[in-house]
């Protein structure tokens, strides 16, 4: 018998109210390992075969990997083209962000393609699921959804047996914290139960070849609740981002064994569920208002070029408040990045900000880590400081160094090509050897003071 912390996974021989390692209260959970004594002393070697025995010869029409489309191109983009046979996907997000709604829409669309779907509703009753189904489908005939099988069982062993006996095209488990196994005596949702349930579902998916999508709740730190080993076991981890009062939802891949983790999918929440936003740049760009402190930047999200609007507000300090600390508020970028850019602008960019508060916001709620947005951020800050309106037909793309130099970033050719295609007239980038395009006038600058 031992106790494991659900926050940091530290192990202790006895229970305590607070974990001595991470100082979190009420996180120590009882865990009992059950060993099978019949298997002790079994020295039989494991079976093995050549890897070519497990492969399938793809035809020219099917491609290398057969994937099951989720019927949403934005979700397929994040998954790498669709669901792979036997893949386990863990999807997580804030409560009410739309996890269950999206998965129910996927199930309905696949049913219309004559697919057999199993929906394990551990958090709600089947009648509640049916009422949500009527809302999503607009009250369509119930005879169309006969192939949507629903199970309210919370025993993961019984669910595994059902998946092995019946050949479903897709299994949805909502959620991993609501099911349990008899192999552990801990309560439902504990660290040991989540670990065992996730391992059983993953093994079942690999053996049966059925793709499984698992919903995972998050803790107060914003991570998937339960042991970190759950994210290592599954094949793909997706996060749905979105503010409570913002209708847009962004799906981002944190781990993907069968695709890139740089792709994003954009959805819009409506009265009948989520709808795809095929052109995200329209979401992250405001109307063409001639106001200072606004610049258009470009970032690469996987294979997609997304144009975003960066807004900045520079406020001078009132007399007598010089002793108060300067305010640097950043929405959509890291606060540390904004502090660094403000210091570089003051020292190298001919725009002193030592006595001014700076506020920066990325329109649309998109969180960006790409340093290629630095040039657009600096342009918006200098525009707000000098009260000069920037041309909305100009795109800024480049990384700013501590010495004030502007560096080129990866994917510049794709950004310039896409900028000319969507109708932008000018682009300001760092000095590089890239060729200019006919539809776009490119201006190359070396240092921030030239901006």
N, C-alpha and C positions, 0 to 999 in steps of 0.2 A: 504494500500500500504506500502510495506517495502522492504528493500534491504538486500540481503544475500551475504556474501563473498563466492566465489566458492572455496577458498583455505582452510579456517578454519570454514566456515559455521556460522560465527557470524552475528547477525541481527542488523540492524540500521534503524531508521525512515527516514533518508534522505541519498542521494547519496554523496559519497566522492571519490576523486581520488585514495586515498590510504587507505587500511583497517587499522584502529587504532589498531587492535588486532595482526595481523600477519605481518603488514607493507608491504603487497604486493600491487603493483600498478595495477589498472584496473580490480580488481576482484569483485567489488560490482555489483550485478545484480538485476534488478527489479523483484520483486515477488509479485504476487497478488493472494490471496486465495479466491477462489470462493466457497461460501457456498450455499447449496440447502435449500431454506427457506421452501420448501414443507415438508421436513423431520423433521423440528423442532416441537417438541411436540409429536413425535411418540414414545409411550412407550410400543410397542409390544415387548414381550420377544424374544430372539434369539432362533432358533431351535437347538435341541441337540439330539444326539443318542448315544447308546453305541458304544465303539470303535470297538467291534467285528462286527458291521454292515458294517464297512468300509474295513475290512480285506478280503483277498482272501485266500482260502484254497490251499496251494501250493501242487503240486504233487511231487513225488519223483524224477521226471526227471527235473522239472522246477526249483526247489530250492525255497528258501524263497522269494526272490525278483526277479521278471522278469526284466532283463536288456537288453537293446539294444546295441549290440556291435558296436563300431565305425569302425570296421575292422582293426584297428591298435592296436596290443597288448600292445604297449608302452603307448598309450593314454588310453586304457582301464585300465591299471595298475594304472595310476594316478587317474582315476575316481573311482576306487574301483571295477572294473569289467565291466564297461559299463554305459550307461545312464539309469537312473531310470524313470519310467513313471511319467510325469509331472515335471521332474527336470529342473531347470534353471541353466545353466552354463555360467559364465562370464569369457571370455578368453582375456587376455591383453598382451601387449608387445611393444617393441620399433617399430617405423615405419620401414617396410621392413624386419621384422624378420621372417615373413611367416605365420601370423595368417590366412589371407584370403586363402592362398594357401592350408594350411592344412585342413581347413574346406571344401574347394571345393573338395579336394581329398576324404574326408570322404563322401561327398554327392555323388560323382561318384561311390565309392565302394558300398554304400548302394543302389544305383539305380540298380547296377548289381545283387543285392539280391532281386530285385522286391519291393523296398520300395519307397513310395511317399515322396518327399522332397520339401520343400518350402524354397527358397533362397531370402531373402529380401535384395536387393543391394541398399543401400541408398547413398553410396559413389561413385559408378560407375554405368554407364549405362548398360543395359542388353547386348548390343553389345560388350562392353568392357569385360563383364563377359564371354561371349561366346568365345572371342578370347583367354582369359586366360584358358578357358576350353580346347580349342584345343591344347594349349601348354602343359597342364598337361597330357592330354590323348594321345598325340602324333598324333593328327589328325584322331581319330577314327570316325566311322560313326555317324552322328548326330541323326539317328533314335534310337540309343540305349539310348539317354538321354531325351526321351519324357516325362518321369516321373519326371524330374527335373523342377519344376514350379518356375518361376522367377517373382518377383514383384518389381517394382521401386517406389512403394508408400512410402511416408515418413510420412503418417498419422498413428499414432499408434492405433487410434481407428478403422480405416478401416482394419488394419492388424489384430487386435484382432477379429473383426467380421469375417474375412476370415478364421482364424484358427478355430473358433467355428463352422463355417458352413462346412468346408472341413476337413476331417479326414486325416491329414498328419502324417507320422511316425516321422518326424523330421523337425524343423523349425530353420533356421539360419538367424540371423539378423546382418547385417554388415553395420553400427555399431550403437550402442545405441546413440551416439552423433549426428547422422544424421537424426533421426526421432523426431517427436514432437507431442504434443497433443493440441487440441483446449482449453483444460481446463486451460492452462497457456498462458499468453500474452508475455512471454519472448521469446527471439530469440532461434533458434535451437542450441542445444549444451549447453545451460545454465544450471545452477544448478537445477532450478525448472523443466525444461523440461526433464532432465535426470532422476530426481526423479520420476516424474509422469509416464514417459514412462516405466521405469523399473518396477514400481509397477503394471501397467496395463498388461505388458507382463507376469509378475510372476503370477498374478491372473488368466490370461487366460490359462497359462500352467497348473495350478492346477485344474481348472475347466474342461478343455478338456482332460487332461491326456497326452498331447503332449509335449515331451521334447523340450526345446528351448535352443539354443546356441547363446549367445550374444557376439559380439566383443566390447570391450571397449578400447578406446584410453587412453594414459597415459599423465600426465602433465610433467613439467620440473623437478619435484622432483622424478619422476619414479613411482608414484602412479597412480591408475585408476582415470582418469579425471572425475570430477563431485562430487556429494555428497558422503560422506562415507557410508551413509545409503544404497546406491546401493549394496555394498558388503555384508551388513547384510541381505538384502532382498533375494538375490539369494541363491541357495543351494550349489554352488561350484564356487570357484574362482581359475583360473589357470593363471600362468605367463609363457610366453615363453622367455627364456633367451638365449642370443647368441650375440657374437660380430659381427660387420659389416664385418670383413675380416676373420671370422672363419666359416667354413661350418657346424659346429655342432650346434644343437639347443637342449636346455634342457627345458622340460616342468615340472614345479613344482606346486604342489597344495598348495595354501595358506589357503584354507578353503574347507571342504568337509563334508557334512552331511551324506553321504553314503559311506564313506571310509576314509582311512588314509591320512594325509597331509605330511607324511614322504617319500612317493614314488616319484620317478622321472622317466621321460621318455626321451630317447635320440633319436634324429633324425639327419639325415644328409641332408643338402640342396644340391640339384643337379639341373641340367638343366630342369628336368621334375617334380620338386617339392621336397617334403620331403620323405625320405625313413627311415625305422626303423633301429636302431642299437641295435641288440638283445644282444650283449655282450659289454656293455659300457667300461669294463676294457681295451679292446683293443684300445679304443679311448684315454684313459687317461694315457696310458703307452707308452713311447717311445721305440725305438729299444735298444738293449742291448749294449750300449756304455760304455766302461770302463773308466769313468771319475769321479773324485771326486765331492762331493756335490750333489749326487742323492740318494734318498732312496724311497722305496716302502711302502706305507701306505695303510691301509684298513679302510673303513668307511661303516656304515650301512645306507642305504637309504630305509627306510621302511623294507620290507622283503628281499631286495636285498643287497648283499655284493659287493661293488665296490672297486677295487684296483686302486690307483692313484699314480703317480710319483711326488714326491716333489723335486724340484731343489733349491739349495741354492748357493749363491755366497758371499764370504766374502772377502772384499777388505781392505787392510791396508791403514791408512791415510799417506799422504805424509808429509814430513817435512815442518813445517810452517803453516799447516792447522788444527792444533789441536784445535784452538779456534772455528772453524766452528761446527755447530751442527751435530751429527751423523745421518746418513741416514738409515732409516728402511723402506724398500719398500716391500709391501706384495701384491701379486696377488693371489686371490683365498681364502685367509684367512683374518681375521680382523687385521688391523694394531695394535690395542691395544693388541691383542693376541701375535703378534710377539714381541712387546716391552717387554711384560712380560716374554716370553720364553728366550729372549736374556739376560734379567737380571738374570733369574734363572740359565742359562748356565754359566754366568760369575761368579756367587756367589757359585753355588752348583755343577756345571758340569765340573770343572777343565779345563775351556776354556774361557779365558778372552776376552771379546768383547768390552771393554770400549774405545778402540782406533781404531775400525774397523767398516766399513759400511757393513750392511747385507741386502741382497736381497733374497726374497723367492718367488717362483712361483709354482703353482699347474698346471701341464700340462693338456691341454685340455679345459681350461676355466671354470672348475667347481668351484663354490663357496661353500666352506665347513665351516660349523659352528660346526661340531662335534669335541669335545675336544679329542677324541680318536686318532686324527691325530697328537697330540703334540709330541709323541715319534718319529714319522717319520720326523717331522720338525726339532727336535733337532738332530737327527742322520744325517740329510743332512747338517745342519749348522756345526756340529763338523767335519764331513767329509771334507767339504770345507775349514774349518779353518786349519785342520791338513794335508790337501792334501792327504787323504787316500781314496782309492776306496772301496765302499761297495759292497757286494755281491748282485746281482740283484735277486737271488733266496731266499732272506730273506725279510720277511714282518714284519713291526713294527706296534704295536697296543697298545696304552696306553695313559692315561692322566697324565700330569705333574703338580704336586702341587708346591706351593711357597717354600716349604722346600726341594724340589728336589726329593721327593718320586714319584714313578711311581704307579699309581692306575689302577686297572682293570676297564674296561668299559662294559656297557651293550651289550649283543650280542656276547661275546667272543667265545662261543662255535660254533656259526654259522660261525664266521670269520675263526677259525682254521679248521673247517670242509671244508669250501669252499677253503681255501688256499691249503690244501692237495689235493683237487679234481682237481684244475686247474694246479697243477704241482710245486708249491713252495716247497722248501726243508726245510727251517728254518723259525722260527717265534720267535721274541723277544717281550715279554709282561711283565707286572708287576706281582708281586707275587700274586698268588691266589690258590685256591684249585681245580682248574679245571683239569680234566684228559687229559693226552696227547694222541695224535693219533699215529697210526703206520706209516703213510705216511709222518709225519711232525715232525721234531725235534724242540721241544719248549724249549727256554731258558728263565727263569724267573729271572728278576733283580728287586731290591728294590729301588735303588736310581740312579739318573741321572749320577753320577760320575762313575758308573759301565758300562756305555754305551761305 
